[in-house]
């Protein structure tokens, strides 16, 4: 009995190690082609997968994977299409149109970024909320790994930077922005990379910058932006952030001086205060530094009165309420006995079609 069991096991093992049959693969491929022609693309994709598994010839395998790509695309299943493309580029690169396939990966990543999602179950695809997770990051990462200098690469990196920042991966987000500025200086995305990188570094500089590295880099990024895009509509916003960045750096030096002053190290405190007055005279810490330096060093003679600093608050356009054509006092309805609207006897405030008042530039917090 034991010999029979051993024999059966050996026979099964021998059968399992037989080479795949191209005839069987061809049969599955023909079934898939028939289903594809009939419009049953999901069934066709499954037959093409079976053909790939059965095939021994790399040509048949590659053709089966290419057919899968087409079938999944017709099914409107972008992530499965992406997986099939990756299978083709990884397993059968000599049979793939590399440029076209990678371009399609960028397109699929953009589709997911715009909100496209794949149903979890094909049979329940009619349920709108039963969808798979967002695959944008995975697809863009793989596309950038294969073609980092493609035409779509700057846009993909800019979107990855946004997604990383949304997930709390700040350093990865900033790295993507730095790559755009360094590798794609002439792209349309470079402008927004400058703004996003400078803003991100500026925000980091406000929460424990340590040696001020974030603040200095933010300042440099914004200065480069002004040199490269002097006529951009964001220049006012950038200049305000430059002033605030100098305020932060000056405040950091002032705090160090205060620490040394409380520790009894007057000379060290005086050095930092003098640096504030020398390098950052147009910041919000200049007056306080001057006052402290006068107390520490009686021989110090302050400069003349300082000019008033420009406001750091943003400005926006305020639009007055449009002039009404007439003053309506009572609207007819169920809660009153009026059948017609009642207007004020003072007459209309303005004629219909009168030109709207011009917008007024108002500073945040300012009352008009």
C-alpha positions as CSV (number, residue, x, y, z in Angstrom):
1,X,0.0,0.0,0.0
2,X,2.8,2.3,0.9
3,X,4.5,1.6,-2.5
4,X,1.3,2.5,-4.3
5,X,1.1,5.8,-2.5
6,X,4.7,6.6,-3.3
7,X,4.1,5.7,-6.9
8,X,1.0,8.0,-7.1
9,X,2.8,10.8,-5.5
10,X,5.7,10.5,-8.0
11,X,3.3,10.4,-10.9
12,X,1.5,13.6,-9.7
13,X,4.9,15.3,-9.2
14,X,6.0,14.3,-12.7
15,X,2.7,15.7,-14.2
16,X,3.1,19.0,-12.3
17,X,6.6,19.5,-13.7
18,X,5.6,19.0,-17.4
19,X,6.2,22.1,-19.6
20,X,3.2,24.3,-20.3
21,X,1.3,23.6,-23.5
22,X,1.2,26.3,-26.1
23,X,-1.7,24.6,-27.7
24,X,-3.7,25.1,-24.5
25,X,-2.6,28.7,-24.3
26,X,-3.7,29.3,-27.9
27,X,-7.1,27.8,-27.0
28,X,-7.5,30.2,-24.1
29,X,-6.3,33.1,-26.2
30,X,-8.9,32.3,-28.9
31,X,-11.6,32.2,-26.2
32,X,-10.5,35.5,-24.9
33,X,-10.5,37.0,-28.4
34,X,-14.0,35.8,-29.0
35,X,-15.2,37.3,-25.7
36,X,-13.4,40.5,-26.5
37,X,-15.1,40.7,-29.9
38,X,-18.5,40.0,-28.2
39,X,-17.9,43.0,-25.8
40,X,-17.4,40.8,-22.7
41,X,-14.1,42.4,-21.8
42,X,-13.8,41.2,-18.2
43,X,-14.2,37.5,-19.3
44,X,-11.7,38.2,-22.1
45,X,-9.1,39.5,-19.7
46,X,-9.5,36.4,-17.6
47,X,-9.0,34.1,-20.6
48,X,-5.9,36.1,-21.6
49,X,-4.5,35.6,-18.1
50,X,-5.1,31.9,-18.4
51,X,-3.3,31.9,-21.8
52,X,-0.3,33.7,-20.2
53,X,-0.1,31.0,-17.5
54,X,-0.4,28.1,-19.9
55,X,2.0,29.4,-22.5
56,X,5.6,28.3,-22.8
57,X,6.6,30.6,-25.6
58,X,7.6,34.1,-24.5
59,X,5.9,35.5,-27.6
60,X,2.6,34.0,-26.7
61,X,3.0,35.2,-23.0
62,X,3.8,38.7,-24.1
63,X,0.9,38.8,-26.6
64,X,-1.4,37.5,-23.8
65,X,-0.3,40.3,-21.5
66,X,-0.7,42.9,-24.2
67,X,-4.3,41.6,-24.7
68,X,-4.9,41.9,-21.0
69,X,-3.9,45.5,-21.1
70,X,-6.4,46.2,-23.8
71,X,-9.2,44.2,-22.1
72,X,-8.7,45.9,-18.7
73,X,-8.7,49.3,-20.4
74,X,-12.0,48.5,-22.1
75,X,-13.4,47.4,-18.7
76,X,-12.4,50.8,-17.3
77,X,-10.3,49.2,-14.6
78,X,-7.2,51.5,-14.5
79,X,-5.3,49.8,-11.7
80,X,-5.5,46.3,-13.3
81,X,-4.4,47.9,-16.5
82,X,-1.5,49.4,-14.7
83,X,-0.6,46.0,-13.2
84,X,-0.7,44.4,-16.7
85,X,1.6,47.2,-18.1
86,X,4.1,46.6,-15.3
87,X,4.0,42.9,-16.0
88,X,4.7,43.5,-19.6
89,X,7.6,46.0,-18.9
90,X,9.1,43.8,-16.3
91,X,8.7,40.3,-17.8
92,X,8.7,41.0,-21.5
93,X,10.4,44.4,-22.1
94,X,11.6,43.4,-25.6
95,X,8.0,43.0,-26.7
96,X,6.7,46.3,-25.2
97,X,6.6,49.8,-26.6
98,X,8.3,51.4,-23.7
99,X,7.5,55.0,-24.5
100,X,3.8,54.4,-25.1
101,X,3.4,52.2,-22.0
102,X,5.1,54.5,-19.6
103,X,3.1,57.5,-21.0
104,X,0.0,55.5,-20.3
105,X,1.1,54.9,-16.7
106,X,1.4,58.7,-16.3
107,X,-2.1,59.0,-17.7
108,X,-3.4,56.4,-15.3
109,X,-1.8,58.2,-12.4
110,X,-3.4,61.5,-13.4
111,X,-6.8,59.8,-13.7
112,X,-6.5,58.5,-10.1
113,X,-5.3,62.0,-9.0
114,X,-8.5,63.5,-10.6
115,X,-10.6,61.1,-8.5
116,X,-10.9,58.0,-10.6
117,X,-11.4,54.8,-8.5
118,X,-11.7,51.2,-9.3
119,X,-14.5,49.0,-8.1
120,X,-13.5,46.4,-5.5
121,X,-15.8,43.7,-7.0
122,X,-16.6,43.6,-10.6
123,X,-20.0,42.1,-10.0
124,X,-20.9,45.0,-7.6
125,X,-19.4,47.8,-9.8
126,X,-22.8,49.5,-9.9
127,X,-22.4,50.4,-6.2
128,X,-20.7,53.9,-6.4
129,X,-19.0,53.8,-2.9
130,X,-17.7,50.3,-3.0
131,X,-14.3,51.3,-4.6
132,X,-10.7,50.5,-4.1
133,X,-8.3,53.0,-2.4
134,X,-6.4,55.8,-4.2
135,X,-3.5,54.4,-6.2
136,X,-2.0,57.8,-7.4
137,X,1.2,57.6,-5.4
138,X,2.0,54.1,-6.3
139,X,1.4,54.6,-10.1
140,X,3.3,57.9,-10.2
141,X,6.2,56.5,-8.3
142,X,6.6,53.6,-10.7
143,X,6.2,55.8,-13.7
144,X,8.9,58.2,-12.4
145,X,11.2,55.3,-11.6
146,X,11.0,54.1,-15.2
147,X,11.1,57.5,-17.0
148,X,12.2,60.3,-14.5
149,X,12.7,62.9,-17.3
150,X,9.5,62.3,-19.3
151,X,7.3,65.2,-20.3
152,X,4.8,64.3,-17.7
153,X,7.4,64.0,-14.9
154,X,7.2,67.6,-13.5
155,X,3.5,67.5,-13.1
156,X,3.6,64.0,-11.5
157,X,6.2,65.2,-9.0
158,X,4.2,68.3,-8.2
159,X,1.2,66.1,-7.5
160,X,3.2,63.7,-5.4
161,X,4.5,66.7,-3.4
162,X,0.9,67.7,-2.6
163,X,-0.1,64.2,-1.7
164,X,2.9,63.6,0.5
165,X,2.3,66.9,2.3
166,X,-1.4,65.9,2.9
167,X,-0.2,62.6,4.4
168,X,2.2,64.4,6.7
169,X,5.3,63.3,4.8
170,X,6.8,66.8,4.7
171,X,10.4,66.0,3.9
172,X,9.4,63.8,1.0
173,X,7.1,66.5,-0.3
174,X,10.0,69.1,-0.1
175,X,12.3,66.7,-1.9
176,X,10.0,66.4,-4.8
177,X,9.7,70.2,-5.1
178,X,13.5,70.5,-5.0
179,X,13.8,68.0,-7.8
180,X,11.4,70.0,-10.0
181,X,13.4,73.2,-9.4
182,X,16.7,71.5,-10.1
183,X,15.8,69.2,-13.0
184,X,13.0,71.0,-14.7
185,X,13.8,74.8,-14.4
186,X,11.9,75.6,-17.7
187,X,8.7,73.7,-17.0
188,X,5.5,75.4,-16.1
189,X,5.4,73.5,-12.8
190,X,8.7,75.1,-11.7
191,X,7.0,78.3,-10.7
192,X,4.6,76.5,-8.4
193,X,7.4,74.4,-7.0
194,X,9.2,77.5,-5.9
195,X,6.1,78.9,-4.2
196,X,5.3,75.6,-2.5
197,X,8.9,74.9,-1.4
198,X,9.3,78.4,0.0
199,X,6.0,78.3,1.8
200,X,6.7,74.8,3.3
201,X,10.2,75.8,4.5
202,X,8.8,79.1,5.9
203,X,6.1,77.2,7.9
204,X,8.8,74.8,9.2
205,X,10.9,77.8,10.3
206,X,8.2,79.0,12.6
207,X,8.1,75.8,14.7
208,X,11.5,75.1,16.1
209,X,14.0,75.8,13.3
210,X,17.0,75.1,15.4
211,X,20.0,76.5,13.6
212,X,17.7,78.5,11.2
213,X,18.4,76.2,8.2
214,X,14.8,76.2,7.0
215,X,14.5,79.9,7.3
216,X,17.6,80.5,5.3
217,X,16.6,78.1,2.6
218,X,13.1,79.6,2.4
219,X,14.6,83.1,2.1
220,X,16.9,81.9,-0.8
221,X,14.0,80.1,-2.6
222,X,11.8,83.2,-2.5
223,X,14.7,85.4,-3.7
224,X,15.3,83.1,-6.6
225,X,11.6,83.2,-7.4
226,X,11.6,87.0,-7.6
227,X,14.6,86.9,-9.9
228,X,13.1,84.3,-12.2
229,X,9.5,85.6,-12.2
230,X,9.7,89.4,-11.6
231,X,6.3,90.0,-13.2
232,X,4.4,87.2,-11.5
233,X,1.2,88.1,-9.7
234,X,2.5,86.5,-6.5
235,X,5.4,88.9,-6.1
236,X,3.7,90.9,-3.4
237,X,2.9,87.8,-1.5
238,X,6.5,86.6,-1.8
239,X,7.9,89.9,-0.7
240,X,5.8,89.8,2.4
241,X,7.1,86.4,3.2
242,X,10.6,87.6,2.7
243,X,10.1,90.3,5.3
244,X,8.5,87.8,7.7
245,X,11.4,85.4,7.2
246,X,13.8,88.2,8.2
247,X,11.6,88.9,11.2
248,X,11.9,85.2,12.3
249,X,15.7,85.2,11.9
250,X,16.1,88.5,13.8
251,X,13.8,87.2,16.5
252,X,15.9,84.1,16.9
253,X,19.0,86.2,17.4
254,X,17.1,88.5,19.8
255,X,16.0,85.5,21.9
256,X,19.6,84.2,22.1
257,X,20.7,87.6,23.2
258,X,18.0,87.6,25.9
259,X,19.1,84.2,27.1
260,X,22.7,85.3,27.5
261,X,21.6,88.5,29.2
262,X,19.7,86.5,31.8
263,X,22.6,84.2,32.2
264,X,24.9,87.2,33.0
265,X,26.9,86.9,29.8
266,X,26.6,90.6,28.7
267,X,29.3,90.5,26.1
268,X,27.7,87.6,24.2
269,X,24.3,89.2,24.5
270,X,25.7,92.5,23.0
271,X,27.2,90.7,20.1
272,X,23.9,89.1,19.1
273,X,22.0,92.4,19.6
274,X,24.6,94.2,17.4
275,X,24.1,91.6,14.7
276,X,20.4,92.2,14.7
277,X,20.9,95.9,14.3
278,X,23.6,95.4,11.6
279,X,22.0,92.7,9.5
280,X,18.2,93.1,10.2
281,X,17.6,96.8,10.9
282,X,14.2,96.6,9.0
283,X,12.7,93.8,11.2
284,X,10.3,93.8,14.1
285,X,13.0,92.9,16.6
286,X,15.3,95.9,15.7
287,X,13.7,98.4,18.2
288,X,13.7,95.8,21.1
289,X,17.3,94.9,20.3
290,X,18.3,98.6,20.4
291,X,16.6,99.2,23.7
292,X,18.3,96.2,25.3
293,X,21.7,97.2,23.9
294,X,21.3,100.7,25.4
295,X,20.7,99.2,28.8
296,X,23.6,96.8,28.5
297,X,26.1,99.3,27.0
298,X,25.8,102.9,28.2
299,X,28.3,104.0,25.6
300,X,26.1,102.8,22.7
301,X,24.5,105.6,20.8
302,X,21.4,104.6,18.9
303,X,20.6,105.8,15.4
304,X,18.0,108.2,14.5
305,X,14.3,107.3,14.7
306,X,13.6,104.3,12.5
307,X,11.1,104.4,9.7
308,X,7.8,102.7,10.2
309,X,8.0,99.1,9.0
310,X,5.7,98.1,6.2
311,X,2.8,96.0,7.3
312,X,3.2,92.2,7.3
313,X,-0.6,91.7,7.0
314,X,-1.9,90.6,3.6
315,X,-4.1,92.8,1.5
316,X,-7.2,91.8,-0.4
317,X,-9.8,93.4,-2.6
318,X,-12.9,94.5,-0.8
319,X,-16.0,94.9,-3.0
320,X,-18.9,97.1,-1.7
321,X,-22.4,95.7,-1.7
322,X,-23.9,96.4,-5.1
323,X,-26.4,99.2,-5.3
324,X,-30.0,97.9,-5.5
325,X,-32.4,99.2,-8.1
326,X,-35.0,100.0,-5.5
327,X,-35.8,99.7,-1.8
328,X,-38.2,96.8,-1.4
329,X,-40.1,97.1,1.9
330,X,-42.7,94.3,1.9
331,X,-42.8,91.1,-0.1
332,X,-46.3,89.7,-0.7
333,X,-46.9,86.3,0.8
334,X,-49.0,84.2,3.1
335,X,-48.0,86.1,6.2
336,X,-49.5,89.4,5.1
337,X,-52.4,90.8,3.1
338,X,-50.4,92.3,0.3
339,X,-50.8,91.2,-3.2
340,X,-48.1,93.5,-4.7
341,X,-44.7,94.4,-3.4
342,X,-44.4,97.6,-1.5
343,X,-41.4,100.0,-2.2
344,X,-40.0,102.9,-0.2
345,X,-41.3,106.3,-1.2
346,X,-37.8,107.7,-1.1
347,X,-37.2,106.4,-4.6
348,X,-34.6,104.1,-6.1
349,X,-31.0,104.1,-4.8
350,X,-29.6,103.8,-8.3
351,X,-30.6,103.2,-11.8
352,X,-30.5,99.7,-13.2
353,X,-27.3,99.1,-15.1
354,X,-25.4,101.7,-13.1
355,X,-21.6,101.0,-12.9
356,X,-20.6,99.0,-9.9
357,X,-18.3,100.7,-7.3
358,X,-14.6,100.1,-7.7
359,X,-13.0,97.6,-5.3
360,X,-11.0,99.0,-2.5
361,X,-7.7,97.5,-1.3
362,X,-8.1,96.7,2.4
363,X,-5.6,95.3,4.8
364,X,-6.5,92.3,6.9
365,X,-8.0,93.5,10.2
366,X,-8.5,97.1,8.9
367,X,-11.9,98.6,9.3
368,X,-13.4,100.9,6.7
